Amino acid sequence: MAMRLGKIWSGLLAVLIVLLLFAWYDGGREQQRLIEQPVELPGNTR
């Protein structure tokens, strides 16, 4: 039972590492840009 549980945790850890590596790689492919939009403010506020 302990061996089986250890394999399950190892598998989950491996999947998590693969997902994190993919997110890191995929997130770095596009250049970041600022989000600029005009916003209406109430009253005489500038």
FIPA-634590 format. One record per residue (C-alpha): x, y, z; residue in three letters. Coordinates in Angstrom, 3 decimals, padded with zeros to 6 digits. Last residue first. Example, Ala and Ser with C-alpha at 12.3 -4.5 7.8 and 13.67 -1.06 7.14 Angstrom:
((013.670,-001.060,007.140),Ser),
((012.300,-004.500,007.800),Ala),
***
This chain:
((-009.012,064.386,-013.860),Arg),
((-011.962,064.609,-011.505),Thr),
((-014.653,067.098,-012.366),Asn),
((-017.541,064.707,-011.681),Gly),
((-017.394,060.933,-012.221),Pro),
((-014.419,059.382,-014.006),Leu),
((-014.761,057.694,-017.402),Glu),
((-011.853,055.356,-018.121),Val),
((-009.781,055.464,-021.294),Pro),
((-008.167,052.123,-022.071),Gln),
((-004.558,051.014,-021.963),Glu),
((-003.553,047.444,-021.233),Ile),
((000.230,047.419,-021.272),Leu),
((002.022,044.882,-023.405),Arg),
((003.874,041.655,-022.734),Gln),
((005.652,039.994,-025.590),Gln),
((004.381,036.557,-026.479),Glu),
((006.383,033.344,-026.132),Arg),
((007.145,033.602,-022.423),Gly),
((003.762,032.402,-021.199),Gly),
((003.969,029.188,-023.222),Asp),
((007.324,028.178,-021.759),Tyr),
((006.366,028.925,-018.150),Trp),
((002.926,027.347,-018.561),Ala),
((004.505,024.229,-020.127),Phe),
((007.072,023.971,-017.321),Leu),
((004.345,024.325,-014.707),Leu),
((002.201,021.665,-016.366),Leu),
((005.147,019.250,-016.631),Val),
((006.057,019.825,-012.970),Ile),
((002.474,019.199,-011.869),Leu),
((002.281,015.991,-013.899),Val),
((005.549,014.747,-012.345),Ala),
((004.307,015.577,-008.839),Leu),
((001.073,013.697,-009.468),Leu),
((003.008,010.676,-010.707),Gly),
((005.345,010.724,-007.722),Ser),
((002.377,011.036,-005.356),Trp),
((000.684,008.031,-007.000),Ile),
((003.901,006.033,-006.924),Lys),
((004.341,006.728,-003.207),Gly),
((000.758,005.647,-002.530),Leu),
((001.393,002.342,-004.305),Arg),
((004.597,001.728,-002.417),Met),
((002.805,002.445,000.872),Ala),
((000.000,000.000,000.000),Met),
***
